[in-house]
Amino acid sequence: MTGNTATSVPPTHSASRSDIHIVNEYPHPIAKVWRALTDPALIREWTKEGRGGRAEGFSAAVGTKFRFVAKRQPWWRGFVECEVLEVRAPSLLRYTWVGDEGDSPTFVTYQLEPIDGGTRFTFDHSGFRGIGGFLTSKVLRRVRTRMLAKGLAEVLRGLDEGPQLEAGRS
């Protein structure tokens, strides 16, 4: 692995058409990638790539209820309700995702593993139901692919380059 960008890895499991499965490799240590994924100030930076927003009330602790808040759209209320289900720092974060009131939760999983020269990050989002779930997953797949390949890679690179993203450091 070379450079400072994410490298996509082909999927290694079979998923439903609605499931989102993205694997990227980053030339950064696992602790740094974990920090970028779980520090609310840094989450806001890498989610900008997909017009994402802030993680209100987020903490990488089981039972934490939080919201991702972004710009309201004609077809979406502008926030997602979540609850942390499982945490094994720095390798696993799993939480629910409810996009609209009355929706059944879907499930997001972040898995990190150290590899030669960096970290492999696997993002899974599953549990979409029906045609509405299928359409939502198509939109989210495109957005997440861009956020993780470009936005997260830029945040990680910024952590190497200087103090501009250090404010959220815990």
VENNORFEN-V24992 format. One record per residue. RES is the residue in one letter. PHI is phi in degrees with one decimal (999 if undefined). PSI is psi as a letter, one per 30 degrees, with the letter a starting at -180 (NA if undefined). NEAR is the number of other ideal C-beta (glycine too) atoms within 12 Angstrom. Layout:
[[RES,PHI,PSI,NEAR] [RES,PHI,PSI,NEAR]]
This chain:
[[M,999,k,20] [T,-129.2,l,11] [G,79.4,a,15] [N,-118.6,g,24] [T,-112.5,l,23] [A,-76.9,k,36] [T,-114.2,k,25] [S,-79.8,k,23] [V,-119.7,k,24] [P,-62.2,k,12] [P,-62.0,k,17] [T,-117.5,g,11] [H,-135.1,l,14] [S,-89.8,k,8] [A,-131.9,l,20] [S,-71.2,l,19] [R,-61.7,f,18] [S,-87.7,f,25] [D,-65.1,k,29] [I,-106.2,k,35] [H,-135.0,j,31] [I,-127.2,k,35] [V,-124.6,k,30] [N,-127.9,l,40] [E,-115.6,k,34] [Y,-121.0,k,45] [P,-82.5,h,27] [H,-141.7,l,37] [P,-66.5,l,22] [I,-57.0,e,30] [A,-62.6,e,21] [K,-70.0,e,31] [V,-65.9,e,41] [W,-58.3,e,33] [R,-59.3,e,32] [A,-62.7,e,42] [L,-81.7,f,44] [T,-121.8,f,36] [D,-87.4,j,30] [P,-52.6,e,29] [A,-66.4,e,24] [L,-80.8,e,33] [I,-55.9,e,39] [R,-59.0,e,28] [E,-70.2,e,34] [W,-78.3,f,43] [T,-79.1,f,33] [K,-57.2,e,22] [E,-58.8,f,25] [G,-109.1,g,27] [R,59.4,g,23] [G,-71.2,a,28] [G,-144.8,b,29] [R,-93.5,l,26] [A,-99.4,j,34] [E,-81.4,k,21] [G,78.7,g,21] [F,-73.0,k,33] [S,-150.4,k,23] [A,-79.1,i,30] [A,-138.1,k,19] [V,-54.8,k,18] [G,93.9,f,16] [T,-66.1,k,25] [K,-100.7,k,22] [F,-146.8,l,30] [R,-132.4,k,27] [F,-94.2,k,35] [V,-116.7,k,25] [A,-138.0,a,25] [K,-77.2,k,17] [R,-61.6,k,13] [Q,-122.8,l,14] [P,-57.5,f,7] [W,-104.9,g,12] [W,-151.1,k,24] [R,-72.8,f,20] [G,95.8,g,21] [F,-153.3,l,25] [V,-124.1,k,34] [E,-95.5,k,28] [C,-138.0,l,32] [E,-143.1,k,27] [V,-71.8,k,30] [L,-102.1,e,25] [E,-153.3,k,22] [V,-141.2,k,26] [R,-137.2,i,21] [A,-65.4,k,23] [P,-101.6,h,25] [S,-120.0,f,25] [L,-148.6,k,27] [L,-138.9,k,39] [R,-133.8,k,29] [Y,-147.3,l,38] [T,-83.3,l,30] [W,-145.5,j,34] [V,-121.5,j,25] [G,-79.0,e,34] [D,-139.7,l,21] [E,-54.2,k,11] [G,88.7,f,10] [D,-69.8,k,21] [S,-73.2,k,19] [P,-69.0,k,25] [T,-108.8,l,35] [F,-129.0,k,25] [V,-111.2,k,37] [T,-130.4,k,30] [Y,-107.7,k,39] [Q,-124.3,k,29] [L,-119.7,k,35] [E,-142.5,k,24] [P,-70.5,k,22] [I,-133.3,l,22] [D,-55.8,j,12] [G,83.0,g,17] [G,164.1,b,29] [T,-138.7,k,36] [R,-96.5,k,30] [F,-115.8,k,43] [T,-110.4,k,35] [F,-110.0,k,37] [D,-126.2,k,34] [H,-136.3,j,38] [S,-134.0,l,27] [G,100.5,g,29] [F,-67.9,k,31] [R,-125.5,k,20] [G,67.2,a,16] [I,-66.5,e,12] [G,-62.4,e,20] [G,-65.4,e,27] [F,-60.8,e,19] [L,-66.0,e,19] [T,-60.9,e,31] [S,-64.9,e,33] [K,-62.9,e,20] [V,-65.6,e,24] [L,-61.8,e,36] [R,-59.7,e,28] [R,-63.5,e,19] [V,-64.6,e,30] [R,-64.1,e,36] [T,-58.7,e,27] [R,-68.3,e,26] [M,-59.5,e,37] [L,-79.5,e,43] [A,-77.1,e,28] [K,-103.2,e,26] [G,-60.9,e,32] [L,-65.9,e,45] [A,-59.9,e,36] [E,-66.9,e,29] [V,-63.2,e,37] [L,-61.5,e,39] [R,-63.5,e,26] [G,-63.1,e,25] [L,-66.7,f,32] [D,-78.4,e,20] [E,-87.0,f,13] [G,160.6,a,10] [P,-79.9,f,11] [Q,-59.5,f,17] [L,-109.5,g,26] [E,-79.4,f,18] [A,-59.0,e,16] [G,-84.2,g,25] [R,-60.4,k,16] [S,-110.6,NA,15]]
